[in-house]
Amino acid sequence: MKTSVLNYHIIVEPDIQTGTKKLGYTALCPTLGVADDGDSIEEAIINVTDAIKAYVDSLVADGLLVEIDF
């Protein structure tokens, strides 16, 4: 099995949190269609990075193609 390190673009935008109406941030990886949020920009990036890792791991486990973003 070949292992590679892949880099994905992440877009972070301010967002109003549902329910609390507090300012938060949404982080999106458009290549994979993965998103997550956080109370700060840093937290949103950490959360979406964890979500990307989980998504890629699930693709590998299922023997599916992992998309590459250039």
N, C-alpha and C positions, 0 to 999 in steps of 0.2 A: 504494500500500500504506500503510495506516494503522499507525503505531507508537504503542504505549502502554506506560507503565511499570506493571507489575502487582506487587502485594505479596501474598505468600503466608505463611500462618502456618507456623511451624516448631516442632515439639515436640522437645526434647532430653531424653534420659533416660540415666542411667548404665547401663552394660552391661559384661558380662565378655566380653573378646575371645576368640573361638574359637581354640584352639591354645595361646595364651600364658597364658590365664586372667588377664591383666592388666586392670585397670579401664580402661575407655574410655567413650566416649559415642556414642550413636546419635542422629542427627537425622533427623526424618521430616517430610515435607510431605504431610499427609493428602489435601489437595485433588487433588494430582497423583499420589499413590502413589509418590513418589520418596523414597528414603532413602540415607543414607551415614553413615559413622562417622569417628571421630578419637580421638586420644589425649587431647585436651582438648576442652572445650566449644567454644572458639573454632575449633579445627581442624575439628570436626564441622560447625559452621555454615558455614565456608568450603567444605568438601567438598560439603555438600548444596546450597549456593547454586550451585556449579559444575555439579552434576548437574541442578538445576532449569533452568539456562540451556541446557544441552545438550538436555534433554528438550523444552523449549519451542521451541528452534531446529529440532529434528527435526519437531515438529508443524507449524510454519510451512512448512518445506521440503516437507512432504507435503501441504500445503493443508488440514490438519485444524484443527478448532476448538480454541482454547486456552481452558481453563476459567478462570473468574474467581472468586476467593475474596473474599467480602465479610465 
